[in-house]
Amino acid sequence: MPQDRKTAAREFRRVMMLVAVIAVLTVIGALWALSLIGPLTVHMVAATILGVFLSVMLGCGLFAAAFFSDKSGHDQDVTDATRKRD
């Protein structure tokens, strides 16, 4: 793996860890907001945790993967491969 790909992979892992922390804080905030409305049930807590955490991780993870693809040179490899065919 070239050096720029290693750097991009390291940065991707760092960003995903930061996103995971933000997702946990978002879940805590959502549960707190729901607790102000009324009592929390087990099912409500489970659905909120899964829904909010997975949504934040999926959305941010896809964006991070797009940036990783660009920074690591994978996009350029595909561009070069398609130009050679033409």
Residue, then its C-alpha position, 0 to 999 in steps of 0.5 A: m500500500p503506498q504511503d498516501r493510501k496508508t495515511a488516508a486509511r489512518e485518517f479514515r479510522r480516526v474520522m470513523m472513531l470521531v463519528a462513533v463518539i458523535a453518534v453516541l452523544t447524539v443518542i444520549g441527546a435524543l434519549w434526554a429529549l424523549s425523557l422530557i416528553g414522557p416516560l421512556t419504555v424499553h422498546m422506545v430506548a432500544a429503537t432510539i439507540l438503534g435508529v439514531f446510532l445506525s443512521v448517524m454511522l451510516g450517513c457519515g460512514l458513506f461520506a467518509a468512504a467517499f473522501f477516503s476513496d478520493k484521498s487514497g487514490h482509488d478514484q484516480d486508479v479507476t479514471d486511469a483504467t477507463r482512459k486506457r480502454d478508450 
